[in-house]
Amino acid sequence: MTQRIVVPLLVLAVLIGAAAVALLLVSGDDEDTPALVLRPTAIADSPTATPLDVPTDELPTDHAPGSLVDVPPRPTDFADYPDVIAAYLTAAGDAALDPPCLVRLLAAWEMPPGAEGRVGDLTGYAPCLVGSTDTDLDNEVIVVLTSPTPDPPSSGEIQAKFVLFDRTGTEYRVAFEESLGSLGSHSPVPDILVATGDINAGGTGVLVYGRPICGAHTCTWQVHAITGSDAGYRSLTPEGGLSMATANVGVTDVDGDGDEEIVLRGGIIRSAGAGPQRERTEIYTWDGDQYTLVGTEFDPSGLRYFVVRDADAAFADGDYAKAVRLYTQARDDDVLEEVMYFGSRDELMAYTGLRLGLSYLLLGDTDAASRQINTAIANYPVSVIGQAAVIFRNAIDLTRAGHSGDLGASCHAVTEFARKNLERLEEAWRYGHANPRFDPESVCPF
C-alpha cells in the first residue's frame, strides 16, 4: 500500500517556529538581554494531527509490542526453544514483556496448543510470569513451553517444560528449567505457574509452581517452591512436592503474620472406585527451612461415614468431648445419609457405639461409657465390632459404677480379635481407594 502523509500543518509549524527564534536572536543583540536558553518542551496532543494513512490491522503481527524485533520462527527442535527465547528477550528487552508477557511469541509459536490467533486471550491460561525468584529481588521471566501438537494427534504426545530466564545487564540467559513431562496428544495445558516474589518475607524471591501428574481421569498436583542464589536454585518443599488430586493452588497470607502460605484445595479423585469423597483445604507454611503442613480442613458432609471420620480425628487429637458430640450425631442423626454400594452400615454403627463408649470412659464417665457400649452390643450382636465390644467390656470389667481392668490390656484383646477377623473387617470397611483401609490397631488405640 502507498503511504500518504499530509504535511501542510507541519510545514506551517516549522515556519512559525523559525520566525519566533529569529525574533529572539535579534533581541539578544542588546547587551542587557540575557542569552537565549533552550529547554526541551513537551509536545501537546493536537486534535488536528493527521496520522499515517495505514490501517492498524495491516501492521505486522510478528513484532513484540513497542519493538521492531521480529518474533523468531519456532525451532524444529523442542530442546532449542529456551536459547532462542533468551536471544529474543535480549534483543527485544522490556517491550517483549508488556503485559501479558511474551504474548505474541506464544501466539506465533502456538503455545499452549490451540492458542494461535488469540493474542492477549489465552482463555485464562497464564504461561508467562515476570517476578523475583532469587536473592537479588530483580525480576526474572518464567515461561511454560509446549511442543507442537503431533500430526496426526494420535502419532505422539505434547511435551511441556518451564524455563526461568535471568538477566545480567541487558542479556538474558537460561537460569533454570524443569520438564513437566507428557501432556498426551489432546490435553489442555493447566496453569503451571502460581506465584513469584518474596512470599515468605525472607528477603528473597520465590517461584511457586505446580506439576500435574495425570492419569486416565484425574490429575494429581505436585506443588513446588524454589528460590535462587549464586549457588543455583534449591527446593523449599519436601521431595515430591506438596501433593493433592484435582487441586486449586494459591498463595495467600492466611494468618495475617506477613508470610504468605501455600494453600491447596481439592482432593477429589475422579474414579468410580474411589468411593465417597469431600473436598479439603490444606495450608502449608514456611518454617524457615521448607513449607510444611500446618492445617487440614474438610468440607462439611451429609454422609454418616464422614461424621464418624471427623469424630475419629477429634478422638486422635485427644478432644474427647468433641468426639462424644460427633459420635452421637453419627449414631442418632436420621438426616445423615448412608454410603451407597460401599461399606457396611452395621459395622460402622457398632464401631460408632464402641468409640462413643471409649470417649466417655476417657472423660471419666463410666456410667455413660457402660451404657453406650452395652447399647452397641445389643443392637449389633453379630457384627465383628459388636463382638469386639463384648471382649472389651469383659476384659476391662466395665460396669456403670466403674471398671477394674487395665485399659491397655483390654485394647490389646480387641486388637487381637480384629486381626483374627481382618478379612471380614476389610470387606466391611471397603469405602473405595480414596479412603483409608481398615486398621485393626485403630479401633482401641491404647
N, C-alpha and C positions, 0 to 999 in steps of 0.2 A: 504494500500500500504506500502511495506517495504521502509523505508527511507535509502538512501545510501549517506554517507558523505565521500568525498575524502579528506584525511588528510596529505599526504606526505609533501606538501609545508608547512603546519602549523608546523609539527614536525621539519622540517629543520630550519624554522624561530626561533623556540624556542631554538634549539641547538646553532645557531649563536648568539642569544641574550645572552645566558648564558655564552658563551665564552667571549663575549665582557665585560660583567660585571665582570667576573673573572680577566681579564687583568687590569681593572680599580682598583679593590680591591687590587691587588698585588702592583700596582704602588702607592697606597695610604699608603703603609708601610713606604715610605720615609717621614720623618717628615717635609720636605719642600713642600710636595704635599698637597694641601688642601683636606679636607674630601669630599667624593662623595656627591653631592646634586642631588636628584632625582626629576625631573619635569615631569608632565604629558605631553605627546606628542600626537598630533592628528594623527590618523592612516589614511594614504593616501589610496585612492581607488586604487586597483590593477587590471590591466586588466587580470591578470591570476587567480583572485579569482574564486573559483568554488562554486556556490550556492548549497543549498539543492535541491535534485532532486525531488521536489514536484511541480506539475503544479499549477499555481496560480488559475486556475479555479476550483481547488478542495479545496481551502481554505474555511473555514466556512463562510457563509453569514449572520449569526445571531450574529456577533460581531460588535461593534462600531468601526469605523476606528481608528487604532492605539491603540486599547484597547482589553483586553481579557474578558471584561464584557459582558456576554450574554445579548442579547435583550430579555426582559421578554415576556412571552406569552401574547397575547391580552386578557384582562379580559373579562369575560362574561357580567359584569355589566358596562354600559357606565359611571355610576357615579364613578367607581373606577379608571378610566383612569388617572386623574390628580395625585393621590397619587402614583400610580405605576410608572408614568413617573418621578415624583420628586425623588423617590428612585433610579431609573435608572440613572438620571443625577448626583445624589450624588455619586453613585458608579463609573460611567464611567468618570466623570469630563469633562475636555475640549475635550477629544477625541470624545465625543458624539456630539460636536458642530463643528467639522471640516466641512467646507462648502461643500454642503449645510447642515445646522444643522439638526440633528436627522433624517438624510435621511434614514438610514437602519431601524430604528424603524418605521418610517412612511410607508416604503415599506412592512415591515414584517406584520404590522397591517392593510395594505391596506387602507391607508388614504392619499389622498381622495379616495373614492370608485373607483376601476378600476386601481389603481396605482401599483398594485402588480407586481414586477419584473422590474419596471422602476426606478431603483436606480440612482439618480442623474439626472433623466429626467422626471419630473412630468409635461410635456407639458406646461411649462411656469408658472405653478402654484407655489406659494411660501407659503406653510403652516407653515413655521417656520422662525422667525426673532430673531436675537440677537442684543440688543441695550439698551440704557439707557431710562428708563421710570419714574425715580423718582429723588429725590433731591441729592442722593449720587453720581449720574452720573456713577455708576458701571453698567455693562451690566446685563440685565435680559433676560430671554428666553420666547418668546411668541409663542404658538403653537395653530393651529386650529385643533380641534379634531372632527371626524365624527364617528357616529355609523355604524355598518356593514350594507351593502345592504340587505334589507329584502329578504327572500327566501320563496316563490316566491316574486318578487318585488312588486306585487300588494297587498301583505299582510300587508304592513306597510310603514313607511316613514323613511328617513335618518335624524337623529338629528345631530345638529352641535353646537359647542361652542368653544370659545377660552379661553385659560388658560395662565396666566402670572406667571412664576416661578422666585422667587428672591433667592439669595444665601447669606448666612451668613457663612463665613469661607468656608468650602467645602460642606456644607449641603444646598440642595435646598428645598424650600417649596412653596406651592401654595399661591401667594400673591393676586391674583385677578382672577376671572373668570366670564364670561357672556355667557348666552345662546344665540345662533343665530337662534334658532327655528328649524322648519322642512324644509328640502330641497326637500321634495317629495320623490318618490321612484327611480327616474332616473336622478334627476337634477345634472348637473355638479356643482362642488363647485367653486364659483367665488373667485377672490382674495379678501381676507378679510383684511389682514394686509397691511398697506400702508407705514408707516414710523415710525422710532423711533429716539430719540436724542433730543438735545437742539434746537429744530426747531424755537422757538420764542426768542432765545437769552436771555432767562430769567434766565439762570444758573441752569436749572432743566430739566430732561429728560421728554419726552412726547411720548405717543403712539397715532398714528392716525390710525383708522381702520374704515371699512365700514360694515354696517349690511344690507344685501339685504332683502327686503320685496317683495316677488314675487307673482304675480297673474297669470292668465292664459297665458298672452302674454308678460308681462313687469315686470321687477324687478326695484323697486324704492329703491335707496340707501339712508340710513340714516348714515351719516358720523359723527363719534365722535372723540374727542381728550380727553385723560385722562392723569393725572400726579399723581405720588405717593409721599407720605411723611410719617412721623411717624404716622400721624393720619389716613392713608389709602389713597385710590385713590379717586380723585374727577374729575368731568367733567369740561372741558374747552369749551364746546359747549352748545348752548341753549337746553332746554328739547326737546327731539325728534331728536336731531342732525341736521346736515345740509342735506337737502333732495333734491334729484333730480332723475328723472327717467333715466334709462339706462346710468348712469354716469360713466365716467372715472375719477378717483380721483388721484390727485398728490399733492406733496408738493414742492414748489419752491419759491425762492426769486424774486417776480415779479418786485418790485420797487427798488431793489438794496440797501435797508436800513439795510441789515444784518439779518432781521427777514424773516422767510420763511412763505409764505401764503399757505393756503389750497385752491386748485383750483379744481373745479368740471366742467366737460364738458360733455354735452349730452343734456338730456331733452326730448328725443323723446319717446312718448307713442305709443307702437306698437299695436294699436287697430284701427279697421276700423272706429269707430265712433269718433275718436279723432280729426279728421279734419286736416287741413293743419298745418304743423309744420316746425320748423327750429331749428338747434342746437344752444345752447348758452353756454357761459363760465361765471361762477360765481367765484368771488375772495373773500375769507374770510381772514381777517387779525386779528392779536392779538391786543386787545385794553387795555391789562393789566388785564382784568378780564375774557374775553372769546373771542372766534372767532366770528366776526360779518361781515356781507356782506358789501363790500365797492364798488363793481362794478359788473355790468352785461353787457355782450356784446353779441348781437345776430349775428349769421352769416347772410351775405347778402342773399337776396331772390329776385327772379324774379316775385313774386306774388304781384299784386297790393294791396291786403289786408295787407300784411306785411309792405309795404311802408307807408300805412296810419297809421299802428300801430307805426312805427318809428316816423312819424310826430306827432302823439299824445304824444309820450314820450318827444319829444322836446318841444311841447306846454306845457306839465305839468311841465317841468323844467324852463319855462319862456324864452326859447330860441326861440322867435317868428320868427326871421329871418330864422333860420334853419327849423322851422315848415313851413314857406312860401315855401321854396325851395322843401321840401318833399311833401307837399300837391299838389304843382304844378306838380311835377313829377308824382304823383299818378293819377292826373286828365288827364295829357296830353301825357304821355309816352305810345305809342301804342305797344311798345315791351313787356310791362308788361303783365303777364298772369292773367286770371281770375281763381278763385277757382271753380273747377267743383263740382257740387252736394251740395254745401254749400253756404248759404248766398244769398243776393240779390244785384246784381250789381247796380241797380238804386238807392237803398237806400244808398249804400256805396258811390256812386258818388255824390249824393246830400249832404251827410254828409261831404264829402271832400270839396265841394264848400263852404258850410256854415262855416266850420272851417278855410278855407283859408281866407274868408272874416273877420272872427273874428281875425285872426292873423294880418292881415293888420290893422284892427281897433286898436288893442293893440299897433301897431307900430306907430300909429298916422296918417296913410294914409287912410283917409275916402273916398277918390276918388276910390282907388283900392278896398277898402272894399265894397263899394256900388256896384261896377261893378261885383265883384265875387259873391256876394250874389244874385244879380239880375240874373246872368247867371245860378246859381243853380236852382233858382225858375223857370226860363224859360225852362230849359232842363228837369227838373224832377217835373212837376207840381202836379202829382197825388201821388207822394211818400210822406210818412209821414214826412220825414226830409225836403222835399221841402216845405210842408205846414208849418212846424215849422220855416223855414227861412222867410216865409211871416210874421208870427207872430212877429219874432224878428225885422225885418225891420220896421214894422209899430210901434212896441212898442218903439223902440229907435229913431224913426223918422229919419232914416238914409237916407241921400242924398249924392251926390258926393261932396257937399260943406261942409258937417259936419253932426252932429246929435244933437238933443236937449233932447232926452230921457235919462233915467238912465240905465246904463249897468246892474246893479244888478237886477233891476225890470224887465228889458227886458229878461234876462236869466231865471228869475223865471217863466215868462209866457211860455217860451219854455219848461222848465222842467215840468210844469203842463200839457201842451199839450202832451208831451211824455208819461207821466204817464197815461193819458186817453187812449192812443193808445199803451199801453205797449205790449199787446198780439201780435199785428202786428209787432212791432219793434223786439220783442224777436224772432219771427219766421224769420224775415228778417236778423237778426244778429246771426243766428244759424250756427256757424262755428266749431262745434264739442266741445267735453268736454275738449280738451286740450287748448282751447282759452277762453277768458273772455266772460261772457254773457253781454247782453246789459244793460247799466246803464243809466237810464233817466237823472240823475243828471250830467252825464259826457259830454253831448252834449254842454252845455253852462255853464261851472262851475264857475259862478261868482254871 
